């Protein structure tokens, strides 16, 4: 008998029929004698509808009240899931985030979990129930309802798995697991049977949109082993866990392409201490998320070029800042390009294998693909290239490293 | 400065535009310096949609989970109402029933309020907020979400007004107040400026569907004076309060017609002790709501006819019982008619005026309307007549008593 935490996303519970499918899967585990905690998201579409209602009143609704509003989405799903389990003869009880003992800080719409006191969850499990917990939500110590922001339901599942010391945590989604790259770009892409937390984090940051990095970080911090798998079939998924020695036998775990970045180059920035700090402080204060930053040494002239990439969604905000920065910092001009792709290769094995970067660059050169920026971490190499060549680059690099 | 509790029903908050209208009204009271607690229902349609989702899974969903599901409707409205008030520059905070301190028993889907500890409501009011409370819901001492059943939001408002010792409780609805009779039947019907709790109760029981009797009983028990008025205009409504001496100057307060009753007559029931008890015990156990009961003395033969009325909605259940009862009790046959109307006149003044019943019966006789059953209370006289003559009867009786 194992204690399993299962999380089902919005498309897996999109309507009563799909909720009944989820219930059948849960009932199957229960029939084997496992204890099951189910974490569910809002039915897909529900959250957007609620946001739409609020936006009819004002473009900038209060964040506390948005949490009050949006928390109802998951609350509806937990009730319907419990009802579907009862219909299969399975004892089940639903709990809101607050009732499940999920305590957060007071930063509405993106609260952080402070602690979990799963007393009720334990009591209900012990009494033979499947416990269904609303994802994405919690309560402050003062009793205000909060939500956890993007990827919040994954976080609920992983945090509950940690608090309950669950034997297994399964994240059900609409893909079969984590792939060596996007199968729509490379038909020969393979599903990975396992991946380390750090690789998963780098893949998430590199544009492989399986999970938010935040939940993976939480899992890493608390050592929660979890499996990403599909709610549409019974295929085994990908296990995400601490790095093991054998993982290093594989040099590159995956290849990712992020098409949602734009590149900004500030030309002829004065090469003085504090200039870069002023640029990125201003961007940070405007909540512009900067990803890669590249600055090369200046030679001869006391000026250099400073490039960075950012989410395309933040580009409008960044452009508004650039004029102010130009007057303040004194660079010559700003070049902006949205026609870029960020290509990354990720693998804990690259640490112990030299020549990985060289092989990547050679592969791209052979395809005639120019590299505009390079950035590396211990287990990742990212390059910025022309967006139009992005998919060709993924195919070539996947072939070179993953066959 | 007064403390006012205002309740807005589902049609008053049906969409963001109407919620903004509610917010403007609340802001008007706030601008005069009043403290305002707002109780809201779910947006009209929301509750039915949620019930529909559950019924797609099973015809008989768990009541605990239905409460979990349906409580989200009001929770959405409180958040949107707070957002609309903020947009008008009015400080406002929403609270679920549980957060507002509304504690109920554990009878899911029709819980009874046990007590209210409005600590948070007081604190928020003192800090200058409008407090918006989700109607229709509460929480058990063990922390399960409950709902209060039909008319639950009115009950929330009246119970909160009692707990907060509010100066005024306003029930906003889609009618202007309580009328001497249905204005669609009698164009000359007049809005009553005041009515006693007992009259309101008898009118509710007589088919005047302004409010559930339950909320009126609660108001009477705790002496909460409330006003029924329209959310569509600024007309004063009807004040509902304890009977005053001057109320007795009016013999008849109102005339009501209930078209939703059916009549059952059990013919030739053995006239022995215990027979009526067996009949109504069986009906009660099947949750059939019986309204009027009439049995006349038997003369000569040891058998009598026993008639009763019940909600048409319960008729199918009652018919299923009748065969069993026939074998058990031994009456000759059961006559069922759905073509009846229950006509009632209500007024505390009738206690001190003789001849009211005679005047009512004479009026009906003059119109050629046959009386099938009669039942009276201290402040009400009800008769069952042919449904087809119902409206003519209301017009004649209204003319005779209310001019």
Interface residues (C-beta under 8 A of the other chain):
Chain A: X15 X16 X17 X19 X20 X50 X53 X54 X56 X57 X58 X61 X62 X64 X65 X66 X68 X69 X71 X72 X73 X75 X76 X78 X79 X80 X82 X83 X84 X86 X87 X93 X94 X96 X99 X120 X143 X145
Chain B: X15 X16 X17 X19 X20 X50 X53 X54 X56 X57 X58 X61 X62 X64 X65 X66 X68 X69 X71 X72 X73 X75 X76 X78 X79 X80 X82 X83 X84 X86 X87 X93 X94 X96 X99 X120 X143 X145
